[in-house]
Amino acid sequence: MVDLDDVRRIVGERHVVDGAALSGRPQDFWVHTPTAALGLAKPKDVQELSAMLALCHQEDQPVIAEGGRTNLVGATQSTGETLLVSLERLNDIAAPDRQGMTVEVGAGAIIETIQQRCATDGLRFGLDFGARGSATLGGALSTNAGGFQALRYGVARDQVLGLECVLADGTVLSHLSSFVKDNTGYDLKHLFIGSEGTLGVITRAVLRLHPAPQSVNTALLAFETFEAVAETLGLMRRDLNGTLSSFEIMWAEFFHFNVDAVLNGRSPIEGRYPFYILCESEGFEAEADAALFETVVGRAIEDGLVADAVIAASSRQRQELWRIREDFEAEMQLFKTMIDFDVSLPVASMEAFVSEVERRLNEEVPGNLGLHVLGHLGDGNLHVTTGLATPEGKGEVRRLVYELISGYGGSISAEHGIGLAKRDYLHHSRTAAEIATMRALKQALDPKGILNPGKVI
Ligand SMILES: Cc1cc2nc3c(=O)[nH]c(=O)nc-3n(C[C@H](O)[C@H](O)[C@H](O)COP(=O)(O)OP(=O)(O)OC[C@H]3O[C@@H](n4cnc5c(N)ncnc54)[C@H](O)[C@@H]3O)c2cc1C
């Protein structure tokens, strides 16, 4: 284990936190027990981080890099022997390159701050999700986050042109390329993106940007059948001329529960339907975009696909519609011991999968507190959530759902990663040969296993 005084000599006395100051904060977004760790160090740049990791490597010191600690899979959970490393001081955002549409950003920058900085130059950073106000670039890249606009701009991985990171032994790997085309050997950045801090610590990235859209159109659509939902997705992708940016599904149980919770029961749509879609298009010509959006929604109604619809008439109404989708406060209360699944599936299998989960839960886990289903349908990604009065039985529910997802040929983690929570279920989505290759990579890059030990594999 390292001597914290040696760490203080590298990053400065003021930038190491330990004792009550550290244990006074919760582990992460979900786990509210005190943080257990040897200390928390905040290097100011890549040189300090490199020196710190070299020291940790020499002393066999376990290290966990952390951003906003908003991950949903226990990926930053630590023990009393862990040295935590926060990237919060590496949060600089350079002036965007407006011609090349790129920006260089430190790993500690907050997602929402990056979005806002780029917007002032008329540019869009194409990554957005509920934790935008706390999550950092380093965390989002390390979990390969997805979110609301993956349909239009891709996932976190797709936003990265160049990357700098530090290996377990302190070696700095820097390839801050801003080129879309750069076929110079192995594309190492993709090893670190999505590896949850187990192969290296990301310090900086060059991000690809897009022109900032000038108009947004939002609608809530109600459906009688899942087939009609799937058909409408295809129709909107085609007929909105590539401007469809979100297509979020909510099964009725979640939708009505949240309408009651966040809008005091004032549903924007009268009646009750089995499926609801919150969809959005973003374009560059306000009047023409609004007219096209209305036409396409109207056509889906005329064709008998959409049973009812409301188009947001103001930004206030748009925010209200998004609150139904994004607010999880009431759900967290309802489900007590919440058990959530973030899965990918072919759209064609989704309805059968959800029905089977519901049936099996009711038959085999009679004490379950219900089932909420929502997700980023445009990306084939569902969030399936249930709950139990007490934590007993949690493992049984997980086993049941992961076996089902495996049977449907889906992925046990669409966008949240593996961390600790899904590590023991990885074999449902990856073959033995793939897991062995992951272990070989881990052994090559972090032979002493000091980086985020016990996570992912
Ligand atoms: C309300 C809410 C909504 C969410 N919605 C979505 C969503 O729609 N889509 C989605 O994909 N995710 C969503 N998430 C989860 C999201 O993936 C994570 O919140 C985010 O990507 C993690 O960023 P963070 O800075 O908080 O990372 P942390 O939680 O601090 O860390 C996450 C992982 O990355 C590692 N890490 C952190 N920084 C670095 C670094 N610099 N170098 C190497 N490894 C590092 C950590 O060790 C850990 O393994 C949501 C979370 C919340 C709380």
The ligand as an SDF file (V2000), in Angstrom:
LIG
                    3D

 53 58  0  0  0  0  0  0  0  0999 V2000
  -30.2110    9.6260  -13.3470 C   0  0  0  0  0  0  0  0  0  0  0  0
  -29.2430    8.8560  -14.1920 C   0  0  0  0  0  0  0  0  0  0  0  0
  -29.5300    8.6720  -15.5390 C   0  0  0  0  0  0  0  0  0  0  0  0
  -28.6210    7.9600  -16.3490 C   0  0  0  0  0  0  0  0  0  0  0  0
  -28.9510    7.8190  -17.6590 N   0  0  0  0  0  0  0  0  0  0  0  0
  -28.0960    7.1590  -18.4680 C   0  0  0  0  0  0  0  0  0  0  0  0
  -28.4000    6.9900  -19.8590 C   0  0  0  0  0  0  0  0  0  0  0  0
  -29.4500    7.3870  -20.3450 O   0  0  0  0  0  0  0  0  0  0  0  0
  -27.4800    6.3650  -20.6160 N   0  0  0  0  0  0  0  0  0  0  0  0
  -26.3020    5.8870  -20.1110 C   0  0  0  0  0  0  0  0  0  0  0  0
  -25.4940    5.3290  -20.8370 O   0  0  0  0  0  0  0  0  0  0  0  0
  -26.0120    6.0130  -18.8000 N   0  0  0  0  0  0  0  0  0  0  0  0
  -26.8680    6.6320  -17.9780 C   0  0  0  0  0  0  0  0  0  0  0  0
  -26.5710    6.7570  -16.6540 N   0  0  0  0  0  0  0  0  0  0  0  0
  -25.3380    6.1410  -16.1700 C   0  0  0  0  0  0  0  0  0  0  0  0
  -24.1220    6.8020  -16.8300 C   0  0  0  0  0  0  0  0  0  0  0  0
  -23.4340    5.8830  -17.6200 O   0  0  0  0  0  0  0  0  0  0  0  0
  -23.0920    7.1870  -15.9600 C   0  0  0  0  0  0  0  0  0  0  0  0
  -23.8060    7.9850  -15.1300 O   0  0  0  0  0  0  0  0  0  0  0  0
  -21.9300    7.9880  -16.5980 C   0  0  0  0  0  0  0  0  0  0  0  0
  -21.5220    7.5320  -17.8530 O   0  0  0  0  0  0  0  0  0  0  0  0
  -20.8030    7.8160  -15.6580 C   0  0  0  0  0  0  0  0  0  0  0  0
  -20.0960    9.0100  -15.5650 O   0  0  0  0  0  0  0  0  0  0  0  0
  -19.4290    9.4120  -14.1810 P   0  0  0  0  0  0  0  0  0  0  0  0
  -18.5350   10.5750  -14.4450 O   0  0  0  0  0  0  0  0  0  0  0  0
  -20.4270    9.5670  -13.1230 O   0  0  0  0  0  0  0  0  0  0  0  0
  -18.5030    8.1200  -13.9270 O   0  0  0  0  0  0  0  0  0  0  0  0
  -18.3040    7.2990  -12.5880 P   0  0  0  0  0  0  0  0  0  0  0  0
  -19.5960    6.7530  -12.1230 O   0  0  0  0  0  0  0  0  0  0  0  0
  -17.5300    8.1000  -11.6200 O   0  0  0  0  0  0  0  0  0  0  0  0
  -17.3830    6.1000  -13.1290 O   0  0  0  0  0  0  0  0  0  0  0  0
  -17.9000    5.1630  -14.0010 C   0  0  0  0  0  0  0  0  0  0  0  0
  -16.8000    4.1810  -14.4270 C   0  0  0  0  0  0  0  0  0  0  0  0
  -15.8190    4.8760  -15.1770 O   0  0  0  0  0  0  0  0  0  0  0  0
  -14.5400    4.7960  -14.5410 C   0  0  0  0  0  0  0  0  0  0  0  0
  -13.9100    6.0970  -14.7390 N   0  0  0  0  0  0  0  0  0  0  0  0
  -14.3490    7.3100  -14.3590 C   0  0  0  0  0  0  0  0  0  0  0  0
  -13.5160    8.2580  -14.8110 N   0  0  0  0  0  0  0  0  0  0  0  0
  -12.5320    7.6210  -15.4700 C   0  0  0  0  0  0  0  0  0  0  0  0
  -11.3610    8.0510  -16.1600 C   0  0  0  0  0  0  0  0  0  0  0  0
  -11.0580    9.3300  -16.2780 N   0  0  0  0  0  0  0  0  0  0  0  0
  -10.5600    7.1100  -16.7200 N   0  0  0  0  0  0  0  0  0  0  0  0
  -10.8520    5.7900  -16.6180 C   0  0  0  0  0  0  0  0  0  0  0  0
  -11.9430    5.3320  -15.9780 N   0  0  0  0  0  0  0  0  0  0  0  0
  -12.7740    6.2420  -15.4140 C   0  0  0  0  0  0  0  0  0  0  0  0
  -14.8220    4.4580  -13.1060 C   0  0  0  0  0  0  0  0  0  0  0  0
  -13.7150    3.7650  -12.5120 O   0  0  0  0  0  0  0  0  0  0  0  0
  -16.0330    3.5710  -13.2550 C   0  0  0  0  0  0  0  0  0  0  0  0
  -15.6280    2.2820  -13.6210 O   0  0  0  0  0  0  0  0  0  0  0  0
  -27.4390    7.4410  -15.8090 C   0  0  0  0  0  0  0  0  0  0  0  0
  -27.1510    7.6340  -14.4580 C   0  0  0  0  0  0  0  0  0  0  0  0
  -28.0470    8.3330  -13.6490 C   0  0  0  0  0  0  0  0  0  0  0  0
  -27.7030    8.5240  -12.1980 C   0  0  0  0  0  0  0  0  0  0  0  0
  1  2  1  0
  2  3  1  0
  2 52  2  0
  3  4  2  0
  4  5  1  0
  4 50  1  0
  5  6  2  0
  6  7  1  0
  6 13  1  0
  7  8  2  0
  7  9  1  0
  9 10  1  0
 10 11  2  0
 10 12  1  0
 12 13  2  0
 13 14  1  0
 14 15  1  0
 14 50  1  0
 15 16  1  0
 16 17  1  0
 16 18  1  0
 18 19  1  0
 18 20  1  0
 20 21  1  0
 20 22  1  0
 22 23  1  0
 23 24  1  0
 24 25  2  0
 24 26  1  0
 24 27  1  0
 27 28  1  0
 28 29  2  0
 28 30  1  0
 28 31  1  0
 31 32  1  0
 32 33  1  0
 33 34  1  0
 33 48  1  0
 34 35  1  0
 35 36  1  0
 35 46  1  0
 36 37  1  0
 36 45  1  0
 37 38  2  0
 38 39  1  0
 39 40  1  0
 39 45  2  0
 40 41  1  0
 40 42  2  0
 42 43  1  0
 43 44  2  0
 44 45  1  0
 46 47  1  0
 46 48  1  0
 48 49  1  0
 50 51  2  0
 51 52  1  0
 52 53  1  0
M  END
$$$$
